[in-house]
Amino acid sequence: MSTISTNTPTAELQALDAAHHMHPFTTGTELAEKGARVITRADGCWLNDSDGNRILDAMAGLWCVNVGYGRRELAQAAGRQMLELPYYNTFFQTTHVPAIQLSAKLAELAPGDLNHVFYASSGSEANDTNLRLVRTYWAEKGQPQRQWVISRWNAYHGSSVGSGSLGGMKGMHAQGGMPIPGIAHIDQPNWWAEGGDLSPEEFGLERARQLEAKILELGPDNVAAFIAEPIQGAGGVIVPPDSYWPEIQRIVDEYGILLIADEVICGFGRTGNWFGSQTMNIRPDIMTIAKGLSSGYQPIGGSILSDEVAAVISGTEFNHGYTYSGHPVACAVALENLRILQDDGIVDGVRDDTGPYLQERFASLTDHPLVGEAKIVGMMGSIALTPDKAARAAFAADAGTAGFMCRERCFANNLIMRHVGDRMIISPPLVISRSEIDTLFERAWQSLDEAHEQLK
Ligand code: PLP
């Protein structure tokens, strides 16, 4: 094999990549035809590719690079930890300083009595942990029949068999034998697409009450937990109507089932508070964390448990764990990342400064003829593309074509936005400046114009 580097011509890198590298959520034959975009460096909110383009990353990688790219402190934290203790496990009554420090810090930041952390290397693994945790919790409480976990269609909770089953992505379920038994789904609170003639508030209640109906259908004594993101991210940044979460909280309280808030995207400042549960004013028993926990600089995730759930689980040996649960280098980097988020006032900025500025500019995208609603909380937002705003109409043929076109125009204009069907999404690094927000907005508008022309 030839020696390759970031200076190797793009075509050569792409050919080698297509020959040997299987990409997630990608059609291999398309990849071989078009070649992958090769990212070579990054700083702040900007990516460089092998063709010399500077690209504004309005997705923070995969919703994770909260402190932006190129933070030397994080590289230094990793280097220091690798020299001191590159690895040790946390099985069998063993621990180390980075895991102790990070757990204590997370307990301080997490709301309520969420004080106990079980580590994984990703959000998928953490949600697999949660599935076993909640069932073990009920078994320990003498109710082993409580097996059902309720989730929502179009939710994304990861790609492993357990977390993919918890998710509600039908395209994923169609491959490889998912969902596994014991998981039920209700509809999502997507008013724009599914609200019909109901007001957003009526619709929010209607969708929340599907949870109650599902609990009654399965038998209240058979349900272990409900899992949801405070704001559904990969499903298209679906911001629920205000009536939704209070009603969900009422229902889980009334039937005594556990609430798992998947904070993998919403956590660590994304919604203007440390956690989306605070923004949505809910009281989860367990929170799933990953992504922004380390700003993506190290693979780390976990579950934060309430005092009560942790006490019940601690009564038995929980036969579960990963070689890299509480990996010292990942913990050291996550701890330093939390320090940066806090000391640099980044979470405060999302709430009080650049966040509101982004929201104001983003909301004005509804002036564009192709854009129906624009929804944004903190720094996660989406716009619905529509041929007819007043009717909240979907594009008749080939749902997703308009979104795909728009995303391609964004790429051509050196802006990374993502599309989910005909919704376009942003989730930029939380350190994005006002002038970068202006650039984001200008490029998004231009891309919308170009997509609009193509759709005529
Ligand atoms: N949960 C949510 C809400 C996510 O958005 C994701 C990933 O996008 C996951 C879980 C899975 O995390 P990971 O890709 O780290 O396994």
Residues whose N, C-alpha, C, O or C-beta is under 5 A from the ligand:
A	BS01	PLP	S122 G123 S124 E125 Y156 H157 G158 E229 G233 A234 D262 V264 I265 A290
